[in-house]
Amino acid sequence: MEKKTTIALFKGRTIRRTLHQNEWWFSVVDVVAALIDSPDAGAYWRKLKQRLKEEGGEVVTFCHGLKLPAADGKQG
């Protein structure tokens, strides 16, 4: 199956996305960065997941990590 990765824009911010099993999947870290305007959205996302786990909650029940190219060209 051909995999298609593209960039989307939201509020002028770059959101990485990829077509996976005929559905668009978006980078959560990129979406968080666009929504909260944090200098380190990755750290914010990790802390949010940690707090939810400590409170007995979950971020989502269906969440898979997919490799997307980062700004430096590395797969992350």
Residue frames as qw, qx, qy, qz and C-alpha x, y, z in Angstrom:
[[0.000, 0.889, 0.457, 0.000, 0.00, 0.00, 0.00],
 [0.388, 0.492, -0.029, 0.779, 1.35, 3.42, -0.91],
 [0.392, -0.650, -0.434, 0.485, 1.87, 5.70, 2.05],
 [0.238, 0.695, 0.188, 0.652, 1.31, 9.41, 1.55],
 [0.443, -0.554, -0.352, 0.610, 2.71, 11.97, 3.99],
 [0.208, 0.666, 0.235, 0.677, 1.90, 15.65, 3.64],
 [0.200, -0.137, -0.412, 0.878, 1.82, 18.84, 5.64],
 [0.114, -0.768, -0.574, -0.259, -1.39, 20.58, 6.70],
 [0.162, 0.267, -0.244, 0.918, -1.67, 24.09, 8.13],
 [0.391, -0.716, -0.577, -0.044, -3.70, 25.16, 11.17],
 [0.299, -0.936, -0.078, 0.169, -3.50, 28.69, 12.55],
 [0.314, 0.875, -0.367, 0.043, -0.42, 29.15, 10.38],
 [0.446, -0.549, 0.704, -0.060, 1.33, 26.21, 12.07],
 [0.484, 0.330, -0.757, -0.289, 2.63, 23.11, 10.32],
 [0.769, -0.176, 0.480, -0.385, 0.80, 19.89, 11.18],
 [0.103, 0.326, -0.895, -0.288, 2.41, 16.69, 9.93],
 [0.791, 0.116, 0.341, -0.495, -0.03, 14.07, 8.67],
 [0.005, 0.280, -0.900, -0.334, 0.07, 10.74, 6.90],
 [0.778, 0.058, -0.223, -0.585, -2.45, 8.61, 5.07],
 [0.072, -0.255, 0.943, -0.201, -2.64, 5.33, 7.00],
 [0.151, 0.297, 0.942, -0.051, -5.16, 2.61, 6.10],
 [0.043, 0.548, 0.577, 0.604, -7.11, 5.13, 3.99],
 [0.333, -0.878, -0.342, 0.042, -7.46, 7.59, 6.92],
 [0.275, 0.718, -0.258, 0.585, -5.56, 10.80, 7.64],
 [0.720, -0.522, -0.314, 0.330, -3.57, 10.57, 10.88],
 [0.115, 0.894, -0.104, 0.420, -2.16, 13.79, 12.38],
 [0.516, 0.163, -0.555, 0.632, 0.80, 14.46, 14.67],
 [0.462, -0.755, -0.462, 0.059, -0.60, 15.04, 18.16],
 [0.521, -0.426, -0.082, 0.734, 2.46, 17.04, 19.16],
 [0.185, 0.176, 0.351, 0.901, 2.01, 19.35, 16.16],
 [0.286, -0.662, -0.543, -0.430, -1.69, 19.85, 16.98],
 [0.553, -0.669, -0.348, 0.354, -0.84, 20.58, 20.64],
 [0.436, -0.182, 0.086, 0.877, 1.80, 23.09, 19.54],
 [0.002, -0.390, -0.443, -0.807, -0.75, 24.88, 17.35],
 [0.426, -0.690, -0.533, -0.243, -3.41, 24.94, 20.08],
 [0.589, -0.731, -0.219, 0.265, -1.33, 26.03, 23.07],
 [0.346, 0.866, -0.190, 0.308, 1.56, 27.86, 21.39],
 [0.754, -0.611, 0.203, 0.124, 4.06, 26.09, 23.66],
 [0.169, 0.789, -0.571, -0.149, 7.80, 26.29, 23.01],
 [0.036, 0.286, -0.957, -0.003, 8.09, 22.54, 23.80],
 [0.745, -0.037, -0.123, -0.654, 4.85, 20.85, 22.76],
 [0.700, 0.116, -0.704, 0.018, 6.42, 17.39, 23.11],
 [0.195, 0.080, -0.722, 0.659, 7.14, 17.99, 26.81],
 [0.462, -0.041, 0.196, -0.864, 3.64, 19.42, 27.29],
 [0.786, 0.047, -0.420, -0.450, 2.09, 16.32, 25.69],
 [0.568, 0.091, -0.772, 0.270, 4.19, 13.91, 27.78],
 [0.032, -0.064, 0.593, -0.802, 3.27, 15.76, 31.00],
 [0.619, -0.019, -0.038, -0.784, -0.42, 15.75, 30.07],
 [0.776, 0.035, -0.597, -0.200, -0.36, 11.98, 29.49],
 [0.378, 0.099, -0.752, 0.531, 1.45, 11.48, 32.82],
 [0.262, -0.068, 0.399, -0.876, -1.10, 13.56, 34.74],
 [0.741, -0.006, -0.243, -0.626, -4.03, 11.75, 33.15],
 [0.693, 0.066, -0.715, 0.068, -2.48, 8.37, 34.04],
 [0.167, 0.095, -0.673, 0.714, -1.94, 9.50, 37.65],
 [0.453, 0.007, 0.237, -0.860, -5.61, 10.53, 37.83],
 [0.507, 0.136, 0.837, -0.156, -6.70, 7.14, 36.51],
 [0.599, 0.678, 0.156, -0.397, -7.63, 8.42, 33.05],
 [0.660, 0.050, 0.539, 0.521, -6.33, 7.87, 29.56],
 [0.032, 0.383, -0.291, -0.876, -5.63, 10.18, 26.67],
 [0.692, 0.241, -0.278, -0.621, -7.52, 7.98, 24.21],
 [0.833, -0.132, 0.515, -0.151, -8.31, 4.31, 23.94],
 [0.829, 0.387, 0.318, 0.248, -7.03, 4.03, 20.38],
 [0.056, 0.951, -0.259, -0.161, -3.70, 5.72, 19.76],
 [0.912, 0.086, 0.173, 0.363, -0.87, 4.44, 17.57],
 [0.212, -0.776, 0.298, 0.514, 2.47, 6.05, 17.00],
 [0.785, 0.528, 0.237, 0.223, 3.43, 6.44, 13.37],
 [0.542, -0.317, 0.202, 0.751, 6.80, 7.68, 12.15],
 [0.344, 0.901, 0.255, 0.064, 6.55, 11.09, 10.50],
 [0.614, 0.320, -0.070, 0.718, 9.42, 13.17, 9.13],
 [0.347, -0.754, -0.263, 0.491, 10.53, 15.91, 11.53],
 [0.214, 0.964, -0.025, -0.153, 11.64, 19.40, 10.51],
 [0.232, -0.712, 0.611, 0.256, 15.26, 18.22, 10.52],
 [0.591, 0.406, -0.589, -0.373, 14.39, 15.40, 8.09],
 [0.006, 0.188, -0.954, 0.234, 14.67, 12.61, 10.66],
 [0.556, -0.341, -0.643, -0.401, 11.84, 10.13, 11.13],
 [0.004, -0.187, 0.651, -0.735, 10.27, 10.72, 14.54]]
